[in-house]
Structures are given as C-alpha cells and as structure tokens.
Amino acid sequence: MAEQTFRSPGFFEREIDQSQPAQTGPTGVPAGVIGTSDKGPAFVPVTVGNFADFVQTFGNLNPKKFGPYAANEFLKSKNALTFLRVLGAGTN
C-alpha cells in the first residue's frame, strides 16, 4: 500500500542542526593591545587564549618590545586577548 504524505500549503520543513562542536579557543570578551613584538603578522588583529599561544605567534618577552609584557600581564587574569602588532615603533 502506498504511503500518503499530507502537507499544509506554505509550510516548509527545515531541520536545525544543534550539534555544534565544542568551542575551542579563547572565550570571553578579549582586550585589545596594540604594540611591538619580535615576530608575527603586522597590522592584523590576532586573538590568543593564553601567553603560550601569544609566544608561539608573536615571540617571547623582549626588553626592547613592550607588547609581550602587556599581553603577559593581561593574560595572567583573563583568557582572551586580541593583539595588533605594529612595525617601526621602539628600538631594535
């Protein structure tokens, strides 16, 4: 016997997938720091979740660059930071 499907006019069935993968990465509202660093993309905002991620992208603490110090101090108490590296500021 054939199966009958009854549909209402103007009704369109949509399935909403709510099985999103768990969020990986920084959470919360990140602070913004603009500064100098040894390496990394210039003039591109990059969000990191901890200082280890920052070091991997922008380099470690350097007395001639102030950006890593600001990032390190902020990330001691928070878990998200957006850093924008600038060029030409400071001494090499």
C-alpha positions in Angstrom: 0.0 0.0 0.0 1.4 3.5 -0.9 2.2 5.8 1.9 0.4 9.1 1.9 2.1 12.4 3.0 -0.1 15.3 3.9 1.5 18.8 3.7 0.0 22.1 4.5 0.3 24.8 1.8 3.0 27.3 2.7 4.7 25.0 5.2 8.3 24.2 4.6 10.1 21.8 6.9 13.6 22.7 8.0 15.9 20.8 10.3 18.2 22.9 12.5 21.4 21.2 13.5 22.2 21.9 17.1 25.0 19.5 17.5 27.8 22.1 17.2 31.3 21.1 18.1 32.6 22.3 21.4 34.2 25.8 21.2 37.9 25.6 21.2 39.9 28.8 21.6 39.6 32.0 23.6 36.4 32.7 25.4 35.0 35.9 26.8 35.5 39.4 25.6 39.1 39.9 24.7 41.0 43.1 25.5 42.8 44.9 22.7 46.5 45.5 22.9 48.4 47.4 20.2 52.2 47.0 20.5 55.5 45.8 19.2 56.9 42.3 19.2 59.7 40.2 17.7 57.6 38.4 15.1 54.1 37.7 13.8 51.7 39.2 11.4 51.7 43.0 11.3 48.6 45.1 11.3 46.4 42.0 11.6 44.4 41.5 14.8 45.1 38.0 16.3 43.1 36.7 19.3 45.0 34.3 21.6 43.8 32.4 24.7 46.9 32.3 26.8 50.5 33.5 26.9 51.9 30.3 25.4 49.8 30.9 22.2 51.0 34.5 22.2 54.7 33.4 22.4 54.1 30.9 19.6 52.7 33.7 17.3 54.5 36.8 18.4 57.6 35.8 20.3 58.7 35.9 23.9 59.4 38.8 26.3 62.0 41.2 25.0 63.1 44.3 26.9 63.0 46.4 23.7 59.4 45.4 22.8 56.5 46.4 25.1 53.7 44.4 23.6 54.6 41.0 25.1 54.8 42.5 28.6 51.3 44.0 28.3 49.9 40.7 26.9 51.6 38.7 29.6 50.2 40.8 32.4 46.7 40.8 31.0 46.6 37.1 30.3 47.5 36.3 33.9 44.0 37.1 34.9 41.9 36.7 31.7 41.7 34.1 28.9 41.4 36.1 25.7 43.5 38.9 24.2 43.5 40.4 20.7 46.9 41.7 19.8 47.7 44.0 16.9 51.4 44.2 16.1 52.8 47.5 14.7 56.1 48.0 12.9 58.7 50.7 13.4 57.9 51.6 17.0 60.6 51.1 19.5 64.3 50.3 19.0 65.6 47.1 17.6 
